[in-house]
């Protein structure tokens, strides 16, 4: 049996609605590896780390990185002295985290385990912070997303901090606009793609099962900053601050080259911070990061 089918069985056995098979396949093929080390991922990773450091308690606090892929954040946080537990639905990601360990010879993870964000095998009130950096856009059903948020609430100690990542309803359209050419073949010229985007803008529902409409993100849920705050509130977090982790810097040409130069890299990050929490333009960021405290 293929690994992706194994994960679908796990979800069903736990009475949980499944995640799009194309999403599971993407991770099982190891395609997430190094995403945060090139292009727009560089900006997202850098700003997210800044926000984490601004809000985390001091080491050796306990952090659960739930849906943490192969552990870019986990290993970085472990190197700072935190006790980090990495959880991900993909067995491939957990295996790849061991490869990343080679870059951090002086530290280790407290755990790296395959599990679902909606049922984490840890005790109540056992974490000082939880990272939920992917599950909220991969879980398409509202009730199941609330279930994941409530699970994070359960795990956190009183005063603990939740970091929740989201993609905006504008992200797919803006991405395709940046590469649009009138020479034909653009997704912007395809009625089914535009219908998909129209639905995203209406209610955040990104319908692309098995990537049938376009070869990008599989079926997911996309959040405005307002919608993200609302879901977190339903899940138990009454007050959240939402940051745009890429601002408009991701629109710059040749980000990899700009990143190599300290001056241009600092300029890009300055623009991200300037736009960080402005409600009127936060959706331009495409990637959001909410910070919520368990009261």
C-alpha positions in Angstrom: 0.0 0.0 0.0 1.3 3.5 -0.8 2.3 5.7 2.1 -0.3 8.4 1.2 -3.0 5.8 1.5 -1.6 4.8 4.9 -2.1 8.4 6.1 -5.6 8.5 4.8 -6.3 5.4 6.8 -4.9 7.0 9.9 -7.2 10.0 9.5 -10.2 7.8 9.0 -9.4 5.6 12.0 -9.3 8.7 14.2 -12.7 9.9 12.9 -11.1 12.8 11.1 -11.9 14.2 7.7 -9.0 13.7 5.3 -6.6 16.2 3.9 -6.4 16.4 0.1 -4.4 13.5 -1.3 -2.3 15.9 -3.5 -1.2 17.7 -0.3 -0.1 14.4 1.3 1.7 13.3 -1.9 3.5 16.6 -2.0 5.0 16.0 1.4 5.6 12.3 1.0 7.7 13.1 -2.1 9.9 15.3 0.0 9.2 18.4 -2.1 8.9 20.7 1.0 12.6 20.3 1.7 14.5 23.7 1.5 11.3 25.6 0.6 12.3 28.2 3.3 15.8 28.6 1.9 15.1 30.1 -1.5 12.9 32.8 -3.1 10.0 34.1 -1.1 10.6 31.4 1.5 13.7 33.3 2.7 11.5 36.3 3.6 8.8 34.2 5.3 11.3 32.3 7.4 13.3 35.4 8.5 10.3 37.4 9.5 8.6 34.4 11.2 11.8 33.8 13.3 11.8 37.5 14.3 8.1 37.2 15.5 8.8 34.0 17.3 11.7 35.5 19.2 9.6 38.6 20.1 7.0 36.4 21.8 8.5 33.2 23.0 9.5 32.7 26.7 13.2 32.2 27.4 14.8 28.8 26.9 14.6 26.0 27.9 10.8 26.4 27.5 8.9 23.5 25.9 7.8 24.0 22.3 5.5 21.7 20.2 6.1 22.2 16.5 2.8 20.7 15.1 2.7 20.2 11.4 6.3 21.3 11.4 7.3 19.5 8.2 11.0 18.4 8.4 11.8 20.8 11.2 13.4 24.0 9.9 11.8 25.9 12.9 12.3 22.9 15.3 16.0 22.6 14.8 16.6 26.3 14.8 14.7 26.6 18.1 16.5 23.6 19.5 19.8 25.3 18.7 18.7 28.2 20.9 18.2 26.0 23.9 14.5 25.2 23.7 13.0 21.7 24.3 11.4 21.1 21.0 9.0 18.3 20.0 8.4 18.0 16.2 5.1 16.5 15.0 4.0 16.0 11.4 1.5 13.8 9.5 4.2 12.9 6.8 6.6 10.1 7.6 8.9 11.4 4.9 9.1 14.8 6.7 10.0 13.1 10.0 12.7 11.1 8.3 14.1 14.2 6.6 14.4 15.9 9.9 17.2 13.6 10.7 19.1 14.9 7.7 18.6 18.4 8.9 20.2 17.3 12.2 23.5 17.2 10.5 23.5 21.1 10.4 22.9 21.2 14.2 25.5 18.9 15.7 25.4 20.6 19.1 21.7 20.1 19.9 18.9 17.6 19.4 15.1 17.4 19.3 13.2 16.1 22.3 11.0 14.1 19.9 10.1 13.8 16.2 6.9 11.9 15.7 4.3 11.2 13.0 0.9 12.4 14.2 -2.1 14.5 13.3 -2.5 18.1 14.5 -5.9 17.2 15.8 -4.7 14.5 18.2 -1.2 15.1 19.6 0.1 12.5 22.1 1.1 14.8 24.9 -0.5 15.8 28.2 -2.7 18.8 28.9 -1.0 22.0 29.9 2.5 20.6 28.9 3.8 23.2 26.4 5.0 26.8 26.8 4.4 27.4 23.1 2.9 25.7 20.1 3.7 26.3 16.4 0.8 25.5 14.1 2.5 26.6 10.9 0.7 24.5 8.3 -2.4 22.6 9.5 -4.8 25.5 9.3 -4.6 25.8 5.6 -4.3 22.1 4.8 -7.4 21.2 6.9 -10.3 22.1 4.6 -13.2 21.6 7.0 -14.1 24.4 9.5 -14.9 22.0 12.4 -11.7 20.1 11.9 -9.7 23.3 11.9 -11.3 24.3 15.2 -10.5 20.8 16.5 -6.8 21.5 15.7 -6.9 24.9 17.4 -8.6 23.4 20.5 -6.0 20.7 20.6 -3.3 23.4 20.7 -5.2 25.1 23.5 -5.4 21.9 25.4 -1.6 21.4 25.2 -0.6 24.9 26.2 0.0 25.9 29.8 -1.8 29.0 31.0 0.0 32.0 29.5 1.4 29.8 26.7 1.7 31.2 23.2 0.2 29.8 19.9 1.7 30.7 16.6 -0.6 29.9 13.7 0.3 30.3 10.0 -2.2 30.9 7.2 -2.4 31.6 3.5 -4.6 34.5 2.3 -7.4 34.2 -0.3 -5.4 36.6 -2.5 -2.2 34.4 -2.6 -3.0 32.3 -5.6 -4.2 35.1 -7.8 -1.3 37.5 -6.9 1.2 34.8 -7.6 -0.1 34.2 -11.1 -0.3 37.9 -11.8 3.4 38.3 -11.1 4.2 35.8 -14.0 1.4 36.8 -16.4 2.3 36.9 -20.0 -0.3 37.7 -22.8 1.4 35.1 -25.1 -1.1 32.4 -24.1 -1.0 29.5 -21.6 -1.5 31.6 -18.5 -3.8 30.3 -15.8 -5.4 33.8 -15.8 -6.9 32.9 -19.2 -8.5 29.7 -18.0 -12.2 29.9 -16.8 -11.9 27.1 -14.3 -8.9 28.8 -12.7 -10.7 32.1 -12.4 -13.8 30.3 -11.0 -11.6 28.7 -8.4 -10.1 32.1 -7.4 -13.6 33.7 -7.3 -14.6 31.1 -4.7 -11.4 31.7 -2.7 -12.2 35.4 -2.5 -15.8 34.7 -1.5 -15.2 32.4 1.5 -11.6 31.1 1.5 -12.4 27.7 0.0 -9.6 26.7 -2.4 -11.0 23.8 -4.4 -8.3 22.0 -6.3 -8.6 18.3 -5.6 -5.5 16.4 -6.8 -4.4 19.7 -8.4 -6.9 19.2 -11.2 -7.3 23.0 -11.8 -3.7 24.1 -11.6 -0.4 22.6 -10.5 0.0 24.5 -7.3 -1.7 24.2 -4.0 -4.0 21.3 -3.5 -7.4 21.8 -1.9 -7.0 24.0 1.1 -8.6 26.8 3.2 -7.4 30.3 2.9 -7.8 33.0 5.6 -8.1 36.7 5.7 -6.6 38.2 8.9 -10.1 38.7 10.2 -11.2 35.2 9.5 -8.1 33.8 11.1 -8.7 35.8 14.3 -12.3 34.6 14.3 -11.4 30.9 14.1 -8.8 31.3 16.8 -11.4 32.9 19.0 -13.8 29.9 18.5 -10.9 27.6 19.4 -10.4 29.4 22.7 -8.0 32.2 22.0 -9.8 35.4 22.7 -7.2 37.9 21.4 -4.7 37.4 18.5 -2.3 39.7 16.6 -1.9 38.8 13.0 1.3 39.6 11.1 2.0 39.6 7.4 5.3 37.7 7.2 6.2 38.7 3.6 4.6 42.2 3.2 5.2 43.2 -0.4 8.8 42.2 -0.4 8.0 38.9 -2.1 7.2 40.9 -5.3 10.8 41.9 -5.7 12.8 40.4 -8.6 15.6 38.0 -8.0 15.1 37.6 -4.3 17.9 34.9 -4.0 20.4 37.4 -5.4 19.1 40.3 -3.3 19.4 38.1 -0.2 23.1 37.5 -0.7 23.7 41.2 -0.2 23.3 42.5 3.4 22.1 45.9 2.4 19.4 44.8 0.0 18.4 42.0 2.4 17.9 44.5 5.2 15.9 46.8 2.9 13.6 44.0 2.0 13.0 43.1 5.7 12.5 46.7 6.6 9.6 46.9 4.1 8.1 43.8 5.6 8.1 45.2 9.1 6.7 48.5 7.9 3.6 46.7 6.5 3.5 44.0 9.2 0.1 44.7 10.9 -1.6 47.2 8.7 -5.1 45.8 8.2 -5.6 47.6 4.9 -2.7 45.8 3.1 -1.9 42.8 5.2 -3.4 40.5 2.6 -0.7 41.5 0.2 1.7 39.4 2.3 0.0 36.1 1.1 1.5 34.4 4.3 0.1 35.4 7.7 1.2 34.5 11.2 -1.1 34.9 14.2 0.2 35.2 17.7 -2.3 34.1 20.4 -1.9 33.7 24.2 -3.8 31.2 26.3 -5.4 33.2 29.1 
